[in-house]
């Protein structure tokens, strides 16, 4: 009798265990970061290049004598790469931060078209990543 109960318990457990991975995979997709060496956009920029250039452009945009047209062109190139990154790795947790930083670059430029880019970039961030902390930050 003891063997029969042990065999029955083993059968029940072995039937239940294969169902557990199926339950785990039915959840929302994990936040998968893109590989660091993957290139995005027409400019074929890596994530490291995108992040570095966003930092550099932010400093340039805040400078008094910045060539705002050149900064805006470079920001548009980064925006293209960022959208391509999002298309391939939509759950990458680094995208909202960089999207917000890019929108802030546009916001620093005293140009009408840069202001329009700023608003579109923030709208895209809020629509695409509504639960992100960056989507909840106030607009300038």
SVG drawing of the C-alpha trace seen along z (x, -y; Angstrom):
<svg xmlns="http://www.w3.org/2000/svg" viewBox="-2 -82 32 84">
<polyline fill="none" stroke="black" stroke-width="0.4" points="0.0,0.0 2.8,-2.4 4.4,-1.8 1.1,-2.5 0.7,-5.8 4.3,-6.7 3.8,-5.9 0.6,-7.8 2.2,-10.9 5.1,-10.7 2.7,-10.5 0.8,-13.5 4.0,-15.6 5.5,-14.6 2.3,-15.6 2.2,-18.9 5.9,-19.9 5.7,-20.1 2.8,-22.5 4.8,-25.0 7.1,-26.2 4.0,-26.7 2.6,-29.0 5.8,-30.9 6.1,-31.5 2.5,-32.8 3.4,-35.9 4.4,-39.2 7.7,-39.2 10.8,-39.8 12.6,-43.1 15.3,-41.9 18.1,-44.4 19.7,-44.6 23.2,-43.3 25.8,-46.1 27.3,-45.5 24.0,-45.5 23.8,-48.5 20.6,-50.5 19.3,-53.1 20.6,-54.5 23.8,-55.6 24.3,-52.0 24.9,-53.1 25.5,-50.8 23.7,-51.3 27.0,-52.6 27.3,-55.1 23.7,-56.2 24.1,-56.7 27.4,-58.5 26.2,-60.8 23.0,-61.6 25.2,-62.8 27.5,-64.8 24.5,-66.4 22.9,-67.3 26.0,-69.2 26.2,-70.9 22.5,-71.8 22.9,-73.5 25.9,-75.5 25.4,-79.2 27.0,-79.2 25.9,-75.8 25.2,-75.4 21.6,-74.5 20.9,-73.3 23.8,-70.9 22.7,-69.6 19.2,-69.1 20.5,-67.2 22.6,-64.9 19.6,-64.4 17.4,-63.4 20.1,-60.8 20.0,-59.5 16.2,-59.5 16.2,-57.3 18.6,-54.8 16.4,-54.9 13.3,-54.1 15.1,-51.2 16.3,-49.9 12.8,-50.0 11.5,-48.2 13.9,-45.3 13.9,-45.2 10.7,-46.9 11.0,-45.7 14.6,-47.0 14.6,-48.8 17.2,-51.4 14.9,-52.8 12.7,-55.1 15.6,-56.8 17.3,-57.5 14.1,-58.6 13.5,-61.1 17.1,-62.4 16.7,-62.9 13.5,-64.8 15.2,-67.0 17.9,-67.8 15.3,-69.0 13.7,-71.0 17.0,-72.8 17.2,-74.1 15.6,-77.4 14.1,-76.4 10.5,-75.9 11.1,-72.6 13.1,-71.4 10.2,-72.2 8.0,-70.1 10.5,-67.3 10.5,-67.6 6.7,-67.3 6.7,-64.3 9.5,-62.5 7.6,-62.9 4.4,-61.8 6.1,-58.7 7.6,-57.9 4.3,-58.2 2.4,-56.1 5.1,-53.4 6.2,-53.2 3.3,-54.5 4.4,-52.6 7.9,-54.0 9.0,-56.4 10.2,-58.7 6.7,-58.8 5.5,-60.4 8.0,-63.2 6.6,-66.6 7.1,-68.4 9.0,-71.7"/>
</svg>
